[in-house]
Amino acid sequence: MKARLKKLMKKKTLLFMCLPAIAFFFVFSYLPMPGVWLAFVQFNYKDGIFGSKFVGLDNFRFLVMSGQLWMLTKNTILYNLAFILAGNILQVTVAILFNEMVGKFLRAYKKFAQSVMFLPYFISTVVIGVFAYNFLNVQTGVINSMLRQMERDTINFYSIPQLWPFIIVLVYLWQYTGYGSIVYFAAIMGIDSEMMEASEIDGANAFQRIRYILLPCLKPTFIILLLFALGGIMKGNFGLFYNLTGASNTALYNKTDIIETFVFRCLNVSFNFSSGSAVGLYQSLFGFALVMTVNTIVKKIEPDYSLF
C-alpha cells in the first residue's frame, strides 16, 4: 500500500493535470446515469423518475413489436457504414492526390485546395440545412427554378424518401472529406522520403508507388480511424439529419429516421421519456458490445493495431 502511494505521489503533477478531464466525465457522463432507470418505468411527472410505475422491459418490447427499433437500428448502421466506407476511400484518394502534386504552381494550388476543402467542416449544420432547402425547395429552390426555365416538371425532394440516402451521404462527404484528407495527408508526410526516392530510382511509376508504398503505410492509420468510427456506428449525426430533413416530415421517416432523431421527438414532441431512454440505453449497450467485438477481432489478427 505504501509503495503504491509513493508511486502516486511521484506522478501527482500528472494526476492533477488529469483532474479537469476526470471531473468533466464524472459530472456529464456518470452523474446522469441513474436516469437510465427511465427505460424501465412508465414515467409521469407527478411521481418522478424513481416513483413512477416499474414496467420492466415493456418499453423495449413495444419498440421491438412496433418495428421501430429495427428500422432505427438499420438506418443508423447503414448510414454510418456509408459514411465510414465512402468517406475513408474518398479521404485517402484526396490525400494521395495532394501528395502527388509537385511543382511550384501545383504546390500553390494544393494549399488553396486544402483550405477550400477544409472550410465545410467548420460550417454549422444549421447553415447547411438552409443551403439544402434553398437548393431543393419545390417552389423557390435553385434546382426546381432551373427545371421551370427548361420547361421540365419540378421535383418535390421533400416527398421522395428514396432520394434522401444519397442526398445525406453526399452532404456528409462534402462536409467531412477535407478534414479527413488532412489526417491521411499528415500520415503520408510521415512516410520516409528515402523510400519514395529509392522506388523512383528503381523505375516505379506513380501508381506502383501508391500501391506498394503509400497504401501499405497508411494501413495502420486507416485501421485506427476505422475502429474509432465503428465505436460511434450507433451514434448518428443528429445535426445533419435534423437540419436537412426537419423534425416533422413524416414522409421521410422510413428512410431518414435514426436513433438520435427518434429520441429527440420522444423528448420534445411526444414527451415519451421512457421510450426515448429505452432507445438510448439500447444504443449505448449495442455500441459498447460492437466496439469490444471488433477490437477483439483486430487484436487477434493484428495486435499492434488494436485500441487496447
Protein Blocks (a to p, Z undefined) as FASTA:
>chain_A
ZZmmmmmmmmmmmmmmmmmmmmmmmmmmmmmmmmmmmmmcccdfklommlpccehjmmmm
mmmmnommmmmmmmmmmmmmmmmmmmmmmmmmmmmmmmmpgcjklmmmmmmmmmmmmmmm
mpcfklmmmmmmmmmomklgmklmmmmmnopacddfklmmklmmmmmmmmmmmmmmmmmm
mmmmmmmmmpcfklmmmmmmnopafklmmmmmmmmmmmmmmmmmmmmmmmmmmpccfklm
mmmnopmlmklmmmmpcfklmmmmmmmmnopaklmmmmmmmmmmmmmmmmmmmmmmmmmm
mmmlpmZZ
